[in-house]
Amino acid sequence: MDKKRILIVDDESGFTHLLKLTLEKTGNYLVCEESDGTRARETAREFKPDLIFLDIVMPKIDGGDVASQIKADPVLKNVHIVFLTAIVSKKEAASGGLIGGFPFLSKPVTLEGIIQCIEETLKN
Amino acid sequence: MLQSFPDQHYRILLIEDNPGDALLLSEILSEIKNSPFELIRVAEQLSAGLQSIDSEKPDLVLLDLSLPDSHGIKTFRQVRNHAPQLPIIVLSGLDDSELSLQTLHEGAQDYLVKGQFDRRLLGRAMRYACERQTIEEKLAHERNLLRNLMDNIPDYIYAKDLEGRYVIDNVSHYRQLRAERTEDVVGKTVFDFFPKELAVEYHTYDQAIMLSGKPLLNHEEPGISPDGAPRWVSTTKVPLRDTQGDITGLVCIGRDITERKLAEEELLKANSALATNKEELLNTLADLKKAHEDLRNVQLQLIEAEKMKSIGRLAAGVAHEVKNPLAIISMGTEYLSHERFSEDSNIPRVLAEISEAVKRADEVVRGLLDFSAPKKLEIQDVDLNAIIEQALVLVRGEMQGSRFNLEKQLQVDLPLLKLDSIKIGQVFINIFTNAIHSMTEGGTLCVRTYAKQLAGVGPNIGDSRSESFRVGDSVAVAEIDDTGHGVPEDKLNKVFDPFFTTKPTGKGTGLGLTVTKTIIDLHGGTIDIANRPEGGARVTIMFRI
């Protein structure tokens, strides 16, 4: 079975690095890190991910704009996007709703939570 | 009577053309003992007599009517017209009763027939004539004085006889009746001057006074003037009595007090207007005070909103900067927990404690975000009991594992309330969780709801701290009792302060009740926490119905 390809776009390189190590250690995922939001689309075209974890607050561009670029790209438009953000209140986190139409995870996350999210999103 | 003028001296003019008669008269006069009379002149013609009246100013004229230059009643009239005040005794050779009556009627003091009087009769006639004249002068003087008095005072005065006919009145009165002279009024009644209804009223009053003999003093009564204008009159009416004490009519002194009455009415109106103005001023003052209070509240709310905005920005910044490192720590511990890199058996426990610490830090940051989240309510008509039931379901997990009792006393017909059900649900979850956490050994959680009308001053009723409710307001009350350890008395006034907690370190964020209070405040409700005498705490929440 092919490994699922996960792209993490987040300026927190420490976090992306640990997430990559942890996910890849399960043996089920191939993870690519991108710490520069402006390069996200380019990296995605090269890496061809099944799912992108996208930070919202980044220095040069925010996650919402990156999501728009990817959804506007004919090659990438069907790639799943999940926001992974620090700025979510208890109520928003508990509501299980969407941000801008995309599902989201609130930092900090557990490995279990991440894997559950990946599997459910890709199943749909 | 004669003795009343003992020192008087009367000067007599005799107008007589017959020397014999003149001599005879002179002799009679001289025969009168201690005579006060002095015959100063005998005029043989009328013209001479008139001259003598002018020049010698006699006190009495003895007048023969048949003179060379005048005859009969004409003689008398000429003397009378020449000196109207001078007493005249007519001496006539004719015993003519018609002529005598005529002269007496026209003012002669006496009519004596020559040859039919002696010195006694003449003396008495002359004395009476002079005395009568003096009395008449006095009477005339008094009449004149009375008339002047009556006509020169502004009050109107009149007298009436028993039938209500005017007998006398003054200038003010007849002018008030629109008459030109007293003569236009005398003999008439009120029916000649006033509308019938009013005239009947006046007449009845007058009759009552004359029948009862009781005077009416300073009686103020409405009336109308003969031209129909409404007037106010103050009258004093006194019964008139004759010398026998019998009532013969009444006398009235009246005063038109219309101007005074109008002034009094104006004064009353002004007073009333003043009272109204005062009331309006007080109302305006109360409105101003309320407006000022409202403004102050709005200002406080604005300050609070601005503060919350700042806190919100700060919280978002803190969340981002804290949560990212937390995410790294969290992910790091995840990685390490799957790696066997040491024989140290404590490693899994250390990693678990790190994970727990991350969770706690994350809870605090989330609480801060909730506390500073925009305060928008989604108000709907909701059933408070249903919200409480849902919240109880959500905290059921917390009650497992210990000996907990749950008592519910929810009023079934509680009216629907205008609330944000999600936020109020959060409130009850917070309070139930706190109650359960305070009962470390287990206990009873009692939830009660009921509606009531506020009857007295409570902690949140019409006091200066919070004027949420007033006496008479209908409210829905929710009471949550626990049997836990309660709140230390010295901490009771701090329970709603941010970051205040009585829970052991790591058990609470210190923001739960702060958020709860904020939500209740946004709904215009109140929340109070008190220790129960029997132990544990009671939280009382009230919402306006």
Interface residues (C-beta under 8 A of the other chain):
Chain A: E12 G14 F15 L18 L19 L21 T22 K25 V57 A86 I87 V88 S89 K90 K91 A93 S106 K107 P108 V109 T110 L111
Chain B: A316 A319 H320 V322 K323 N324 L326 A327 I328 I329 S330 M331 G332 E334 Y335 H338 V358 D362 R366 G367 L369 D370 A373 I422 Q426
